[in-house]
């Protein structure tokens, strides 16, 4: 009969195994915490997106409290201060989101994402009918500024300030490029058609990925695997 015994643990494998188990377990716990945060976020979005439309306030001190709220605002578009962010259509066609300041009767400015245009229509002259004049009332959803993740910010090109093309939702940079001050949020216009068909509104996408449970399981499996390998490495027959 063969009996398995463990050798006296060797220092270096022991240190590496302990570190691996601690790190992998910590990562698994962090993923579970992220999952709980994501579920709370999804519930908050569902709650706010279901609230009735309200007038956009004159000032917003806590932008997070307004995210995903339906709002209504009236003003005049400043089409000469458009900004653009690259975006694909639902069919995968390349184009841009058109972001335009709306000046309200009280003088405050709000950056409105009027919708998507294909690349040729980025030129305002190609969609002159859609450059609506005079006072208009807009309905839409409040969204917060957003930045690319750290790595993406370091590999993507800087904003094209000449053509006013920005590669993320850097509201402050857009406002500074035009020398204006705006409320600290975007409003994404609803699907109400614009004259001439461009831009196409209703671009709000509310979809959060939730892979955290599977990631947590993977990290816990890595921790168990490290422990098993440690035992097998130190076994000996007696």
HELIX and SHEET records of a PDB file:
HELIX    1   1 UNK A   11  UNK A   49  1                                  39    
HELIX    2   2 UNK A   63  UNK A   65  5                                   3    
HELIX    3   3 UNK A  119  UNK A  122  5                                   4    
HELIX    4   4 UNK A  124  UNK A  130  5                                   7    
HELIX    5   5 UNK A  150  UNK A  155  1                                   6    
HELIX    6   6 UNK A  171  UNK A  178  1                                   8    
HELIX    7   7 UNK A  195  UNK A  197  5                                   3    
HELIX    8   8 UNK A  212  UNK A  234  1                                  23    
SHEET    1   A 2 UNK A   4  UNK A   6  0                                        
SHEET    2   A 2 UNK A 235  UNK A 237 -1                                        
SHEET    1   B 6 UNK A  54  UNK A  55  0                                        
SHEET    2   B 6 UNK A  70  UNK A  88  1                                        
SHEET    3   B 6 UNK A  94  UNK A 103 -1                                        
SHEET    4   B 6 UNK A 109  UNK A 118 -1                                        
SHEET    5   B 6 UNK A 185  UNK A 189  1                                        
SHEET    6   B 6 UNK A 135  UNK A 144 -1                                        
SHEET    1   C 3 UNK A  54  UNK A  55  0                                        
SHEET    2   C 3 UNK A  70  UNK A  88  1                                        
SHEET    3   C 3 UNK A 165  UNK A 166  1                                        
END                                                                             
